[in-house]
């Protein structure tokens, strides 16, 4: 048998209170696309950080083509042919594509030569990029191309990809897969992390499943259903969200002919947006990243204030109110960027619970903070939403992305809002946790709350939405009943066909 490209043998890494990886072993073959699956907190991120030289294992070893491999830092890993595209982009908006790529190179060539190489490599792999475009003006899909081309210029032997399609349109996913298949045909191995299991079935040759830090099995994705893989990940039967046919009540929140300028040079202006959501309704809002989702959430949450009558809650004008006053009235929000916007990285979960729960959970009185009650609230969120963490005293940044997402959503849901606005509620969350989060939104609506779910996951929106609208370049389409919408109709709405008739719902 041929020697594997990379062999992991008994890798173990522990942190205070948790064993992130427990004697993990598996091989990645030459020219193989190998999936790494596991629910949030299963140890995937720690494992790839060891491969990439960001973390040193406590025990075990790695072999690269049969030779011991222990990179002390990412520079050494890159020198050995290991490249990684991270889930969160590390790009500077004010710099152009070539300048961003040069920052990630040990000895970048002259800018003119680098620009030529970027053009050649990007076109060869079906990911065309203009090296002189400013990154702040790129879509999320184009930004990911920058990260991928940065890696391909290294001529990698192993490319690690962490949730690479979370911000891509279906068309961009197809292009990415063609690129990855070309890389595979040229002998490059790919370690692919994703919670989108149908993608795994389409792309990957083999899959290793982690659960609670241990390797609990392997499978051939093409021969395994998405549900079977999900159940291998969680070790139990997968729950499917159940919708209750609840009646809609009166209008809870509405905005009329709202136009707001772009908050920055790289933001999106909102243009004549009209939106109405009723008690008991889930309004799904779709759109490709960068079309005004963050700006819309900020207007609804009060981070961006407007004239008073532009936003109304139960008929009362609230456009001039900020987030604290809106929370007091029952309008709560969970933004897309969980680490830094929804939660403060270096604060504990108790402190983060205090930040948004102080008013509605009565965690403060006349300026005095009740930390005991805040801790109890954080513990309630942790238990109710199965947040994997040693305890509420742990910092937000210590949680895996998916577990922090569960905490953020749970923190808002358990405050029993009248209106809840969420952006990308299940981004980077495993199948089981995603199902639980979606069920919590449906349950909230069933109790009479109005829910606005902004998401790039169309399957998610079709699963939980009563009505669907699309954002395109800051314009919101007329809502349509989600039931019965075809892919073509959704595509037209996402593409900016705002003149479509409104269904009477």
C-alpha positions, -999 to 999 in steps of 0.1 A, spaced: 0 0 0 12 35 -7 22 58 21 -6 83 31 1 120 25 -7 127 62 -10 102 90 -24 113 124 -15 88 152 -30 92 186 -32 130 187 -43 143 221 -48 179 232 -64 190 265 -73 223 279 -84 231 315 -118 214 320 -120 197 285 -101 172 264 -104 187 229 -88 157 211 -85 122 226 -61 99 208 -74 108 173 -60 87 145 -67 86 107 -50 89 74 -54 113 44 -44 98 11 -27 115 -18 -52 133 -40 -81 125 -16 -109 148 -5 -113 138 32 -142 151 52 -138 159 90 -172 158 106 -185 164 141 -209 184 161 -199 217 176 -172 212 202 -162 178 188 -126 189 184 -124 196 146 -109 231 150 -83 220 175 -73 191 153 -67 212 121 -48 238 142 -24 210 152 -19 201 116 -14 237 106 11 245 135 -12 268 155 -14 243 184 10 218 197 -4 183 206 1 170 242 9 135 228 7 115 196 25 122 164 19 131 127 37 117 97 39 136 64 46 111 37 61 88 63 83 114 79 77 128 114 59 161 111 55 186 140 53 222 127 61 247 154 42 275 136 20 280 105 51 292 85 67 258 89 34 241 79 32 262 48 68 254 40 59 217 42 30 222 17 1 226 42 -23 255 34 -55 265 52 -86 285 43 -102 296 76 -139 300 82 -134 337 91 -116 357 65 -84 375 75 -84 403 49 -79 441 51 -108 459 34 -88 490 25 -61 470 6 -64 455 -28 -63 418 -36 -26 416 -45 -16 436 -14 -37 412 8 -21 382 -8 14 396 -4 9 400 33 5 363 36 37 354 17 72 350 32 90 366 2 64 383 -20 76 391 -56 73 426 -71 36 437 -71 34 436 -109 47 400 -110 24 390 -82 -6 405 -99 3 385 -131 5 353 -111 -28 360 -93 -45 364 -127 -29 332 -142 -36 310 -112 -71 323 -105 -82 318 -142 -65 284 -144 -87 272 -114 -119 289 -125 -118 316 -98 -110 348 -118 -98 377 -97 -88 412 -105 -56 417 -84 -61 455 -82 -97 455 -69 -101 468 -33 -112 439 -10 -138 461 7 -157 462 -26 -157 424 -30 -186 400 -23 -182 373 3 -177 348 -25 -149 369 -41 -132 374 -7 -131 336 -3 -115 334 -37 -87 357 -24 -81 333 5 -81 303 -18 -57 319 -44 -34 329 -16 -32 292 -7 -29 280 -43 1 303 -49 19 281 -23 14 250 -45 0 231 -15 1 193 -11 -28 195 15 -54 222 15 -75 225 47 -109 241 42 -131 251 72 -168 258 63 -158 271 29 -194 274 15 -211 291 45 -213 325 27 -215 313 -9 -244 313 -34 -254 279 -50 -236 291 -82 -205 299 -63 -205 266 -45 -206 248 -80 -176 269 -91 -157 260 -59 -164 223 -63 -151 224 -98 -119 240 -85 -115 214 -58 -121 186 -82 -94 200 -105 -70 202 -75 -78 166 -66 -71 155 -102 -37 172 -99 -29 152 -68 -36 178 -41 -53 164 -10 -81 183 7 -93 181 43 -128 195 42 -148 206 72 -185 214 67 -219 210 84 -236 209 50 -238 171 47 -252 169 11 -221 188 0 -200 162 18 -218 134 -1 -212 152 -34 -175 161 -30 -157 139 -5 -141 104 -9 -140 95 28 -151 110 61 -139 108 96 -164 115 124 -154 130 157 -176 130 188 -165 146 221 -129 147 209 -127 110 199 -127 94 164 -159 74 165 -160 61 130 -154 66 93 -177 63 63 -179 67 25 -201 98 21 -215 87 -13 -229 55 3 -242 72 35 -272 95 38 -269 129 52 -292 119 81 -270 88 88 -239 110 89 -256 135 113 -267 107 136 -231 93 136 -220 128 147 -244 132 176 -247 95 186 -285 96 186 -315 100 164 -317 134 147 -346 156 156 -365 173 127 -380 207 134 -418 206 136 -440 235 126 -473 243 143 -499 258 121 -504 289 143 -527 318 135 -511 351 129 -521 380 152 -519 417 147 -489 435 132 -461 435 156 -434 454 137 -434 474 105 -411 497 86 -423 519 57 -403 534 28 -371 533 48 -339 545 31 -307 547 51 -272 556 37 -244 531 38 -227 532 72 -192 531 56 -174 531 23 -179 493 21 -214 491 35 -247 489 17 -274 515 17 -310 505 24 -334 517 -3 -371 522 2 -375 491 24 -410 481 35 -414 453 60 -443 439 81 -443 410 105 -471 398 126 -474 380 159 -469 343 154 -452 348 120 -417 338 109 -406 361 81 -376 347 62 -352 371 45 -327 357 20 -299 372 1 -263 368 -9 -238 382 17 -232 419 14 -266 430 2 -277 448 33 -283 421 58 -262 437 86 -276 471 79 -312 459 81 -306 441 114 -290 473 128 -320 493 118 -344 468 134 -323 464 166 -318 501 171 -280 502 165 -289 524 136 -316 549 145 -339 566 121 -367 591 122 -393 580 148 -421 570 124 -399 548 102 -401 519 125 -432 510 145 -438 484 172 -475 476 178 -482 509 161 -460 530 183 -431 549 168 -397 535 179 -373 545 150 -355 570 173 -349 545 201 -316 527 206 -310 490 214 -315 493 252 -349 510 249 -360 486 222 -350 456 243 -371 471 271 -401 471 247 -394 436 236 -374 439 203 -344 417 206 -317 408 180 -289 384 174 -264 396 148 -244 375 124 -209 382 138 -211 363 171 -175 370 183 -172 407 187 -207 419 180 -231 394 196 -206 385 223 -174 402 238 -146 376 233 -127 381 266 -158 384 288 -173 354 305 -206 339 295 -220 353 327 -209 388 317 -222 383 282 -255 373 296 -256 405 316 -249 426 285 -281 419 268 -302 404 296 -299 431 322 -332 448 314 -356 420 306 -341 395 331 -340 422 358 -303 416 364 -298 452 375 -315 476 399 -307 513 402 -273 508 387 -264 478 408 -257 445 389 -269 412 403 -241 389 392 -257 359 410 -288 362 389 -267 368 358 -248 336 364 -281 317 369 -294 331 336 -262 320 318 -264 285 334 -301 283 322 -290 292 286 -262 267 287 -285 239 299 -315 247 277 -294 250 245 -268 223 253 -238 247 251 -207 227 255 -185 246 280 -170 239 314 -192 266 329 -205 302 328 -172 316 340 -155 306 308 -147 334 282 -168 336 251 -137 331 229 -130 297 246 -162 282 230 -163 267 195 -181 288 170 -212 266 170 -214 265 208 -211 303 211 -238 306 184 -261 283 206 -254 305 236 -261 338 217 -294 325 202 -305 309 235 -297 341 254 -322 361 232 -349 334 229 -351 328 267 -358 365 272 -392 359 256 -391 388 231 -422 402 213 -400 405 182 -368 386 176 -345 394 147 -317 369 139 -290 370 112 -275 337 102 -289 318 133 -272 285 124 -240 296 107 -213 271 115 -236 250 136 -239 212 133 -270 195 120 -284 185 154 -278 220 170 -292 237 139 -324 217 142 -327 227 178 -321 264 171 -347 263 143 -372 246 166 -366 272 192 -375 299 167 -406 280 156 -416 275 193 -411 312 199 -434 321 170 -460 295 182 -461 314 215 -470 346 197 -437 363 190 -429 378 156 -396 363 142 -375 378 114 -349 353 103 -322 367 79 -302 339 64 -281 328 34 -292 292 39 -323 288 16 -331 254 29 -332 268 64 -356 296 53 -379 273 35 -380 250 65 -391 276 91 -405 306 72 -442 314 67 -433 342 43 -402 349 23 -386 381 10 -352 387 -6 -325 415 -1 -306 426 -32 -284 457 -31 -302 471 -2 -337 466 -16 -362 442 -1 -386 423 -24 -423 420 -16 -429 390 7 -444 358 -7 -458 327 10 -428 303 15 -449 272 8 -448 264 -28 -420 288 -38 -399 272 -66 -361 275 -69 -365 296 -100 -388 320 -82 -364 323 -53 -336 329 -77 -355 357 -94 -361 373 -60 -325 370 -49 -314 385 -82 -334 416 -77 -368 410 -94 -386 432 -69 -416 438 -90 -431 404 -84 -467 403 -72 -472 399 -35 -490 367 -25 -521 374 -3 -510 357 29 
